[in-house]
Amino acid sequence: MATTDPFIVEIICALPDRAIIKAYRLMPPATVADALALAAADLDFAAIDVAGSTVGIFGTAVPMGRVLQPGDRLELYRTLAADPKNARRERVLRARSQKSARQGATAPRRPR
């Protein structure tokens, strides 16, 4: 039995300096795209590309046509500023070069 009662869905976006958490009332059968249309019209989400963001529900990416359920939490994912593997590799190289500079060039190296 399908209900026609409105339900609440949260939309969350974590920014570097703050998080935006808003609740919207939707009528079934509402989709992810319907909820994002409401968020795009909200001034709190004005600086965010809501339509172009990857979206997930409780940590799992979902398509725009997915039908929402009461209590769903839509998460807007930002693109990564850097590839995590490359960023870690660069940190390790920087740490090694700083360590060798402190110890001098004559310090023996550990074999790999």
N, C-alpha and C positions, 0 to 999 in steps of 0.2 A: 504494500500500500504506500503510494507516494504522498508526501506531505507538501502542502503549498504554503506553509508558514515560513516567514522570513527567518534567516539564520545569520549568525555573526562569523566573519572570517577576519583574521588578523593578517596584516601585511607588515613585514619587518625588513628594514635595510640597515646594515651596520656600516657606518661611514668611519673614516679614520678618527674623527673627533667626537662623534656622537652616534647614537642609534635612533632610528625613527621606527616607532611602533604605533600603528593605527588600526582600529577595528572598523569594519564596514558591514552594514546590513545588506544582505542580498536575498533575492527571491530565487527559489529553485526553478529550473535546473540552471544554476549559474556556473560559468566556466572560469578558468584562470584568467582568460582574456577579459571577461566581464569585470572581475575584481581589479585587474590592472588598469582598466579604463577609469574606474573610480579613483584609484591612486594617482593616475596621471593628471587628473583634474584637481587634485589636492595641492595646495600651496606648499605643504611640507615636503612633497616629493618633486617640487619644481626643478631642482638642480640635478635630478637623476633621470637617466634615460630608462624609464620604466618599461616601455614597449620593447626596447632592445636588450633588456637584461635577461640573463638566464634565471629561471625561477625554479624553486624547489618547494616541496612540502615536507616539513620535518626532516630536512637533510637529503631528500631524494629529488633529483631533477624531474620535472614533469612538463608535458607539452601544454601549449596554450589552450587546447580544446578539452583538457581534462575537466570533468564535472567535479565541483567542489562539494564537500560534505560539511555539515555544521561542526565548528571547532577547528577546521583546518587552519594552519599557519603558513602563509605564503612567505617565502624568503627570497629576497632579491639579491643575487650574487654579483659582486663586483668582479671585474677582470683583475688578474694578478698584475702587480707592478713589475714583477720580475719572475722568471722561472725559478722555483724553489731549489732545484738541483744546481743550477748555475750560481745562484746566490750563495749557497753553502760552499760550493767549490771555491768561489772568490774569497769568502771569509777564511777558509782554511789556508789558501795561498798567502793571504795578507798576514795571518797569524804566524805562519812559517817564516815569512821574510822578516817580520819584526823580531821573532825569536832568534833567527840567525844573525841579525844585525846586533842584537844585544850580546850574543855569545862570541861574536867575531867570526871571521872566515875560516879559522883554523880548527874549529870544533868538528869532531868526527860525526859523520851522518850514520844514522841507523839504517841497516839494510832492509829492504822491503820484502 
